[in-house]
Amino acid sequence: MIKFENLMFKNDFLFSAVCNENPEIVRKMTELITGRKITKIHNLRQQDWVTADPILKKVRLDVTFEGDDAIYCVEMQVSTEKEIEKRIRYYQSAKDIEQINDGGRYEELQSLYIIFICDYDPFGDGLQKYSFHNRCEETGEYLEDGRDIIVLNTRGEETEDESLNTLLDYIRTGEVKENDLTQEIEEASERVRYNKDWREGFMTIGEKMERLAREAREQERIHGIFKAIQLLQKLNLDDERICKMITEQYEISPEEYQEILKLSQDSDQR
């Protein structure tokens, strides 16, 4: 696991922590990305979980807030996302339904800005910034539905916007240049790195993730043993021989074998 003091701003945990404690940084960064003036932000939340239905899949937005007449959702994306388009689509619908569930009407839906900051090129065109709006193919007119999608690529070709170039270069490399915003972000990042509570929170999350990974690997291993037992049973081998072959192959005790066999039988009955 990466050391806490070595975290860069593009790390999911540090990004969320910095934004949570520094609304002014969030405001400045969002203004730079969208080109919109935001006078005040409120309802700033980090690691926001949204869902269209409590029993359906939930998705996490790193930072979400309301600013003047719009809702902004910002996510830092480091690992390659193969279905980023579908993920964006789900974000949009989930946030819209969340507003309606709170008692709103369709005409009261606020404008929505979905912003992804990617440390890779999600579309392969080498651009630094991808902006998406719904438009009619026949007339070329835009559908004024209040939705804007912006996907940034830290590794894209630099543009004439030097401030955005500097921000994305800082996110990618962690190197601070003479820029008020990136210097402000780095200073805030340092405060988080040396904050005991944030450090303990990071360690707790890391430990939980490692435990879940171990459990997932163990479940996968047990599933493999299930399949091996079933295969040997189809060959009409006697139970004693199956037990011997499985315990030797997977280096488990006869007691562990019996426990796994019982779990397999219980699963079949369900």
N, C-alpha and C positions, 0 to 999 in steps of 0.2 A: 504494500500500500504506500502511495506517495506520502512523503513527510509533509506535515501541515505547514511548516514554515517555507516550503518550496512551492506551495500552491500558486498558480497564476490566475489572473482575473477570469480567464476563460474556463477555469474549473467551475463546475456546476455549483458546488457548495460555496466557494468564495464569492462568485458572482452574485448569488442570492443574498449572502450575508452582507456584502457591501451595499447592495441596493436597498436592503431592508433598513440599514442604519443611516442611509444618506439619500433622502428623497431628492435633494437638489441635484445630485449626480444623475439620478434617474431622469429628472426633468431635462437637464442639459443634453444628456446622451440621446434621449428620445427626440428632442427638438432637432438635433443634428441629423439624425437618421431620417426623420420624416419631413423636415423642412417646415414644420408647423410650429407656430408660437404657442407655448403652453404657459399660461400665467400662474396656474396653481394645480397641484396634484393632490388627490385625496383617495382614501381607501386603498392605500398601497399595501399589497400583500406579496409575500414571497412564497415560493413552492405552493402555489394555489392549485388545488385539485378541483377539476370541473368534470361534470358528467351530464349527459342528456337524460339519464335515468339512473336511480340509485343502484339498480341491479346490473347495469351494463358497465362496460369498460370505462375506467376513469383515466384521464390524462392529466399530466402535470405541466403547469406553466410556471417558469422560473419566477417571473415578476409580472404582476397585473395591477393596473391602477386606473383611476378615472382622472381625466384632465380636461377641464373646461366642458366641452360638449362631446367628448368621445371616450371610449374605453381602449386602453392600450395593453397588449399582451406581448411580453418580450421573453424569448427563450434563447439561451446559449446552447449551441449544438456543436459538440466536438466530434463525437463518433459519427461515422457515415450513416445516414438515414436513407434507406432504400425507397421508402414510400412517403417521402416528406410531403408530397402533394395531398395524399389522403389524410395525413396527420393534420395538415393545415385545415382541410375541409372539416374534420371533426372538431377542431378547436373552435372554428367559426360557429358551427351549429350548437355546440355545447354552451358557449358564452351567450348566444342569442336566447336559447331556451332558459338559461339561468335568469336572464332578465324578465322573460315572460312569466316564469314560475314565481318570481317575486311580486307578481301582481300587475305587471305592465301590459300595455296594449301594443300591437304591432307598430303603430305610428309613433310610439314612444321609444322605440329601440334607438339607442345611441349609435353613432358611428363607431366602427370597430377597426382597430389597426392591429394586425397580427405581424409581429416582427421576429424573424429568425436570424440570429447571428451565427453563421456556420464557419468553422475552421477548416473548411474544404469547399470545393465547388460542387454544389448539389445538382447543377444542370449541365455542367461541362462546357459552357460557352466562354469561360474565362472572364466573365464580367464581375465587377466588384459589387454591383447592386442590381438586383432583379425586382422590378415593381410590377404588380399584377392588379388589374381591374377588370370587371366584367364588361364586355363590349358586344354589341350586336354585329354579327358577321355581315349582314346584308346592308346596313346603313352606316356602320362604323361608329354609331353613337354609343356612349357609355351608359351602362345601367346604373342609375343613381341609387344604389341600395345601401350606401354608407359603409361598404367594406373595402379595405385597402390591405394588401399583402406586400410586405417588403422582406426580401431574403438577401442578406449580406454574405459576401464571400471574402474572408480575410486574405485569401490567396489570389484574388482577382487582379486584373490589370488596373493600375492606379488611374484615377480620373482627375479632373480639374479641381475637385473639392479636396483641398489639402487637409482640412480639418478631419474629414471622414477618412482620408488616407492614413493620417496619423493615428486615429483611433483604432482602425482595423489592424494596422501594423503593430500597435501596442498589444492588442488582444492576441495576435498571432505569436509574437516574440517575447512579450513582457518587457521590452526595452522602452524606456521613457525618453521622449524627446521634449524639446521646448514647446510645450503645449499645455495650456492651463488645465484643460479637461483631463488629459492623461496623467498629468502630475497629481491632480486632485484624486483621481481614481487610485493611483498607486499609493498615495499617502493613506487613503481609506483602507486599502488592502493591507497595508502594514499594520494598521491599528487592529484589524481583524486577526491577522496572523499572530499577534502578541496578546490577544485577548484570551484569558483562561477559559471563559465560558464557551466561546466559539470553538476553541481547541478541543475541549471535552465533548462538545456536541459532534464535532467532526469524527473524533475517535469512536464515539458511540455508534454513529451511522456506519462507519467503516467496519466495526465489529459485527454489526447486524448484517451488513451486506456479505461479509465473509461467511457468517454462519448460514445465511440463506443459500449461498453458493455451495457450501459443504453439504447442506441438506439436499439441494437439487442434485448434486453429484451422487449422493447416496441413494436417492430415489431412482436415479437413472441406473445405478448399479443393481439395485434390487429388481428393477424392471427387467434388466438383462438376465438375471438369475431366473426370474419367473419364466421368461421365454425359453431358456435352456431346459428347465424342468419339464415344461410342456412338450418340447421337442423330443426329449428322451422318453417321456410317457407315451408319445405317439409311436415310438419304436418298440413299445411293449416290453421295456426293460423292467425288471422287478425293482421295488422301492429301495431295497438295500443297495443294489448296484448304482441306482441313480444318485442316492445319497453319497456314496463313495466318490463317484465321478464329479459331482458338483462341489463337494467339500475340498477335493484336491485341486480342481480347476480354479476355484475362486478363493481358495485359502481361507475357508470359514470352518467353524466347528460344527459337529453334528447337531448341537443344540441350536446354533444359529440357522442351520439348514431347516430344522423342524419349524422354527419360528417363521421363517420366510415361506415355507410350504403352507403353514396355517394361514398366513396373510393372503397368500395366493388363492386358497380355497375360499376364504371369507369374501374376497373380492369377486370371485366367480359366482358366489351365491347371491351377491347384491346385483 
